[in-house]
Amino acid sequence: TAAEAGAAATKPLRATKGRASYLGERSIGHLDPGAVSTSLILRAAARAAGEAGAA
């Protein structure tokens, strides 16, 4: 999905906000946890909406 692709696109970025910003350059190569959790929430919401529409 687009949300998952967006979350994956955060891997090469250096964190500048939140707790991860304290890691500086060491944050590069890690997925942004907010982006990953948001993609999971959106996937669950889409699945629930699909199930509700099928009923």
N, C-alpha and C positions, 0 to 999 in steps of 0.2 A: 504494500500500500504506500501511498504518498507519505504518510506519517512515519512508517518504518524506514523509508528511504531518507527522509529528513533526519531521523535519529541517527542513522548510519553515517550521514554526512557530517556529523559532529565529531567523528573520530579524529580527523587530522587537525582539529581546532584547539587552540590554547584557551583554557577557561579564564574568563575575566570577571565572572560574577559568582557569588555564593562560596561555599566552603572549598570547592575545587580550585578557586582562584588562588588559594594559598599555596597550591602545588606549582604554580607557574608553568614552566616548560614541561614538568613531569606530567601534567594533565594531558599533554598531546598523546594521542594513541588510545584514549579511553572514551567510550561513549558517554554522552551527557546523560546523567540519570533522569533528569527532568524530561528530556526529549523521549527517552525510552519509556518511562512510565506513562507519559501522555499518549504515546502510540499504542500502548497496551489498553489504556482507558478507551481510546477512540475505537479500537478494534472490538472491544467488549460491547461498547454502545452500539456499534454498527450491527453486531451479531444479534443483540437484543432487539434492535429495531426491526431487523429482518424476521426474527421469530414472531414478533408482535404483529407484523404485517401479514404473516402467513396464517395467523389464527382467525 
